[in-house]
Amino acid sequence: MFDVLIIGGGAAGVSTALLLGSAVKKPYAENKKIGIITHQRASYLQTGIYNNVYGIKAGTLGSDLLRESLEQLTELYPHLEQIDKEKVTAISKTDFGYLITTNKNEYQTKIVVVAINSNSPMTIEGLEDYIIPHEKAAPSKNRIQLKNTENLVTEGLYVAGTLAGCRSQLSIAAGSGANAAAEILTLWNNGEFAQVHDAIGK
Ligand SMILES: Cc1cc2nc3c(=O)[nH]c(=O)nc-3n(C[C@H](O)[C@H](O)[C@H](O)COP(=O)(O)OP(=O)(O)OC[C@H]3O[C@@H](n4cnc5c(N)ncnc54)[C@H](O)[C@@H]3O)c2cc1C
């Protein structure tokens, strides 16, 4: 049983994972079991070249970011479980949280974060009630999003990145993932605002 399972290993999903992983020493995040399903074939990052993203060297390939971001996750936060090469096919509500079905396995989780981008049609069954046309993409592109407030779709179900309705820019999608993580940390911290800052000399 996971406490949080993130679906999608792109900009938003990995950002969610990095922030949740970095909270490992916070008492409210102690012993939380966190996982990320890092299927990456359908990522917008696969064909992008990035010149305009804060903190990223000009000319960086998205395909390199996909690999390096997971290496960073492994190196810094090895307690976070990475499940690769599995594609999620369905999400269903249960008494304990959610059952996540992939093309290979089933996982149980209390909280799920869906970060699979705004491509249509939706490839995961069980989210139909929350799908609306994307509010910040050209209608001709036929993008979709899930209805949400501050990343929360319904109890225990969060969305992040372009599927949350943010514009398709790398730093905005990554910020959306970080926001989803901060919302979850705040929930674990009994509603008290939570943040994780590392600093020189501490
Ligand atoms: C060609 C191109 C060039 C771009 N150039 C720029 C640029 O110059 N500057 C800029 O700021 N932005 C640029 N972008 C936009 C930027 O890449 C996206 O906004 C950003 O990647 C969106 O992040 P995301 O997390 O929402 O989606 P993604 O990064 O696409 O991540 C979604 C993840 O979910 C996974 N996934 C999908 N379905 C499933 C499933 N069923 N099960 C499990 N996993 C699944 C995907 O494989 C992927 O890993 C570009 C995009 C493209 C396509």
Ligand as a Chemical Component Dictionary entry (heavy atoms), coordinates in Angstrom:
data_LIG
# 
_chem_comp.id                   LIG 
_chem_comp.type                 NON-POLYMER 
_chem_comp.pdbx_formal_charge   0 
_chem_comp.three_letter_code    LIG 
# 
loop_
_chem_comp_atom.comp_id 
_chem_comp_atom.atom_id 
_chem_comp_atom.alt_atom_id 
_chem_comp_atom.type_symbol 
_chem_comp_atom.charge 
_chem_comp_atom.model_Cartn_x 
_chem_comp_atom.model_Cartn_y 
_chem_comp_atom.model_Cartn_z 
_chem_comp_atom.pdbx_ordinal 
LIG C1  C1  C 0 8.261  19.534 -29.263 1  
LIG C2  C2  C 0 8.063  20.271 -27.964 2  
LIG C3  C3  C 0 8.864  21.362 -27.678 3  
LIG C4  C4  C 0 8.695  22.078 -26.468 4  
LIG N1  N1  N 0 9.489  23.147 -26.214 5  
LIG C5  C5  C 0 9.329  23.850 -25.074 6  
LIG C6  C6  C 0 10.153 24.959 -24.793 7  
LIG O1  O1  O 0 11.003 25.347 -25.596 8  
LIG N2  N2  N 0 9.973  25.585 -23.603 9  
LIG C7  C7  C 0 9.040  25.198 -22.682 10 
LIG O2  O2  O 0 8.958  25.799 -21.618 11 
LIG N3  N3  N 0 8.238  24.150 -22.936 12 
LIG C8  C8  C 0 8.343  23.474 -24.110 13 
LIG N4  N4  N 0 7.532  22.402 -24.375 14 
LIG C9  C9  C 0 6.451  22.060 -23.416 15 
LIG C10 C10 C 0 6.892  21.189 -22.231 16 
LIG O3  O3  O 0 7.708  20.116 -22.665 17 
LIG C11 C11 C 0 5.616  20.655 -21.542 18 
LIG O4  O4  O 0 4.809  21.738 -21.166 19 
LIG C12 C12 C 0 5.902  19.800 -20.319 20 
LIG O5  O5  O 0 6.720  18.692 -20.628 21 
LIG C13 C13 C 0 4.574  19.310 -19.740 22 
LIG O6  O6  O 0 4.813  18.567 -18.594 23 
LIG P1  P1  P 0 3.770  17.446 -18.119 24 
LIG O7  O7  O 0 4.346  16.831 -16.891 25 
LIG O8  O8  O 0 2.405  18.011 -18.080 26 
LIG O9  O9  O 0 3.774  16.377 -19.299 27 
LIG P2  P2  P 0 4.983  15.424 -19.778 28 
LIG O10 O10 O 0 6.293  16.071 -19.529 29 
LIG O11 O11 O 0 4.620  15.010 -21.165 30 
LIG O12 O12 O 0 4.878  14.190 -18.791 31 
LIG C14 C14 C 0 3.800  13.283 -18.834 32 
LIG C15 C15 C 0 4.310  11.900 -18.470 33 
LIG O13 O13 O 0 3.236  10.977 -18.295 34 
LIG C16 C16 C 0 3.562  9.764  -18.984 35 
LIG N5  N5  N 0 2.326  9.041  -19.309 36 
LIG C17 C17 C 0 1.412  9.333  -20.256 37 
LIG N6  N6  N 0 0.410  8.424  -20.224 38 
LIG C18 C18 C 0 0.726  7.543  -19.233 39 
LIG C19 C19 C 0 0.088  6.388  -18.709 40 
LIG N7  N7  N 0 -1.081 5.957  -19.176 41 
LIG N8  N8  N 0 0.704  5.721  -17.692 42 
LIG C20 C20 C 0 1.876  6.161  -17.173 43 
LIG N9  N9  N 0 2.514  7.253  -17.638 44 
LIG C21 C21 C 0 1.940  7.936  -18.650 45 
LIG C22 C22 C 0 4.342  10.233 -20.207 46 
LIG O14 O14 O 0 5.085  9.206  -20.813 47 
LIG C23 C23 C 0 5.223  11.296 -19.558 48 
LIG O15 O15 O 0 6.373  10.745 -18.945 49 
LIG C24 C24 C 0 7.682  21.676 -25.558 50 
LIG C25 C25 C 0 6.870  20.577 -25.851 51 
LIG C26 C26 C 0 7.052  19.887 -27.038 52 
LIG C27 C27 C 0 6.150  18.707 -27.362 53 
# 
loop_
_chem_comp_bond.comp_id 
_chem_comp_bond.atom_id_1 
_chem_comp_bond.atom_id_2 
_chem_comp_bond.value_order 
_chem_comp_bond.pdbx_ordinal 
LIG C1  C2  SING 1  
LIG C2  C3  SING 2  
LIG C2  C26 DOUB 3  
LIG C3  C4  DOUB 4  
LIG C4  N1  SING 5  
LIG C4  C24 SING 6  
LIG N1  C5  DOUB 7  
LIG C5  C6  SING 8  
LIG C5  C8  SING 9  
LIG C6  O1  DOUB 10 
LIG C6  N2  SING 11 
LIG N2  C7  SING 12 
LIG C7  O2  DOUB 13 
LIG C7  N3  SING 14 
LIG N3  C8  DOUB 15 
LIG C8  N4  SING 16 
LIG N4  C9  SING 17 
LIG N4  C24 SING 18 
LIG C9  C10 SING 19 
LIG C10 O3  SING 20 
LIG C10 C11 SING 21 
LIG C11 O4  SING 22 
LIG C11 C12 SING 23 
LIG C12 O5  SING 24 
LIG C12 C13 SING 25 
LIG C13 O6  SING 26 
LIG O6  P1  SING 27 
LIG P1  O7  DOUB 28 
LIG P1  O8  SING 29 
LIG P1  O9  SING 30 
LIG O9  P2  SING 31 
LIG P2  O10 DOUB 32 
LIG P2  O11 SING 33 
LIG P2  O12 SING 34 
LIG O12 C14 SING 35 
LIG C14 C15 SING 36 
LIG C15 O13 SING 37 
LIG C15 C23 SING 38 
LIG O13 C16 SING 39 
LIG C16 N5  SING 40 
LIG C16 C22 SING 41 
LIG N5  C17 SING 42 
LIG N5  C21 SING 43 
LIG C17 N6  DOUB 44 
LIG N6  C18 SING 45 
LIG C18 C19 SING 46 
LIG C18 C21 DOUB 47 
LIG C19 N7  SING 48 
LIG C19 N8  DOUB 49 
LIG N8  C20 SING 50 
LIG C20 N9  DOUB 51 
LIG N9  C21 SING 52 
LIG C22 O14 SING 53 
LIG C22 C23 SING 54 
LIG C23 O15 SING 55 
LIG C24 C25 DOUB 56 
LIG C25 C26 SING 57 
LIG C26 C27 SING 58 
# 
